[in-house]
Amino acid sequence: MTDTARPIIQIQNVSKRFGKVTAVDDVSLDILAGEFFVLLGPSGCGKTTLLRMIAGFELPSEGKILIDGQDMVGIPPNKRPVNMVFQSYAVFPHMSVADNVAYGLKIAGVKGGEAKDRVAEALELVKLGGFETRMPDQMSGGQRQRVALARSLVMRPKVLLLDEPLSALDAKLRAQMQFELSELQEKVGITFVTVTHDQDEALSMACRIAVINKGDVAQLATPSDLYEYPANRFVADFVGSVNIFEGKLTLDDPDKAAVDCPGLGKVYLNHGVTGPHGADVWIALRPEKIYLHVPGEGKAVKAAAQDAPDGYNFARGKIKGMSYLGDITLFEIELESGARIRVSRPNLSRHDQEDFTWDDKVSMHWRADSPVVLLG
Amino acid sequence: MAEQDWKASKRTFAAVSIPTLFWVIVFFLIPMAIVWLYSFGENRGLTDIAISGTLDNYKRATEWLYLTIFAKSFAVAALVTLICLIIGFPVAMAITFASEKWRPWLLLGIMLPFWTNLLIRTYALMMLLGTQGYANKGLGALWEGTSWLKTLVGLQPLPTWEPVQLLFNNFAVVFGLVYVHLPFMVLPLYAALDRLDRSLIEASLDLGAGHFRTIMRIVVPLAAPGIIAGVMITLIPALGAYLTPDLMGGTDSQMIANVIERQFKKANDWPFGAALSFLLIYAMFILIALQSMRKKVPEVG
């Protein structure tokens, strides 16, 4: 990545209303040159509308969008320095692969040998060399998507917009394409802006992610920050799997804090929270950050768990549900309070799943820096 | 699934198709066959027709006089189809891209004329185009206005208004046929355009194409099946049009259907009328055959 600090797209106080429905509500964010940016959110959150406003297919009701410093007001889609890969790929069915890729070049006035070279280069880039004369109906969905990619990349846009690029592919192909898209983005150095509702897709490909909820940016952060330091309950819940317990902040010092949760008991933290004393807060705890003890193992580990400043985080419960997923096993455990908590446990040996069964009484612990305290 | 069921229970299928089959055979195929046989016959007296297997009727039907009428009918029908296409395509585009709220009303507007009898519609059009009709009145008012304006600035007034002859000529026939056939063109065009994936149009714009180029390079080629269907569905009835040229045309604007009608009625020459009819039917068959030989545009799912 070169010149990372320079914003290539600036979205400034943009709102979009369709009749009475507000699809995008006063969004401001900068997308930096050369980064792989992902707009992540549930369906209907306004992320696609935002992407279509960058492309020029929708006009903001308020606010403005700048691409490379230039205000895009009044500039139609065909005059914008961005190109889009559509969710349905939108490969022209009556044109061969080469004609599809050359479509934009012809309009831009690139002719003859140069056009031919650039088409070949773009097809090589998406690993479709030799497919020039194929018709779209002779290709698989994945191949058609590569045509759509080549058709956009050949234009050498400042920004490539991708609308749910992987949603129509099967799981295996999707995983492979996630990898290839990241690789491609690094190779061509073009800013990619992708819209997706799939958090795995977002986490694996993005430099930065903007989580969108109800037309607004819920959090903008790197994938790991988003996962480990969610800013609110929506982000914590939407990105990954999480246990959320309501509680009151009873202790808040610079180096330690405690939250009293009716469901989970007293939760200790080895850092301050800077929230008002007695405030209603939420504790978010990821299932993989909870260590589940094999029945009878509990006592021995107690000592090891004593890294919390004021005691340690420890809980007991009964196994109410188990789902074996191969690499991990997911447990649903009923706590002594009656609340349920989800715990995942890696199957490190080939016999791990044999250690547990339904209604086993188990104990669990987690580090004092594992829970996240959420104020909203 | 349903198809499989039909194949499995052939008897049910046969039972259901018998009424339709009966109808088609008794009221369509048999009368057509009789007319076809007549075309190889000759008149014996006033009502008797002897089917002698003669080809004289066809010989007469391919005489220069009738060939020119055939050619003229083709020319008129082709012109009507072309005008319908030129007017109908933007209309179909407008309906396709109208908002959800407006689309049903626009479609209703296109279909509304079907609810009125053709004869009544034609008479209404004649009232509009007559020398005392609104078209002429409007033109007359414009003329008078211009004349008055000229006197106002001190120029010589225009000569007195003479109504324009808008009826009983070839113009009236083409105008009337376009008026009658336009919905037949718009509906298949709309059906084809409505199925078109919008993102294809957006992709074309996104790649730098303007609206005109997008229509010519993307919309028209992909709507080709609808365009061809619309052309056929307009061209074939226009070719056999009878009422419009009869009522709105002049002495020189008769089409082949008017000639055929005259053989069956005034001229009382059924065999010759039958021969002309079948030449027209063969011409339509050729058109349909040409259409079905066209290369299909592959669909991408």
Interface residues (C-beta under 8 A of the other chain):
Chain A: A55 F57 P76 P77 N78 K79 N83 M84 F86 Q87 S88 A90 V91 F92 P93 H94 Y103 G104 I107 A108 M135 P136 D137 R144 A148 R151 S152 M155
Chain B: D197 S199 L200 E202 A203 S204 L205 D206 L207 G208 A209 G210 R213 R217 I218 P221 L222 V297 P298 E299 V300
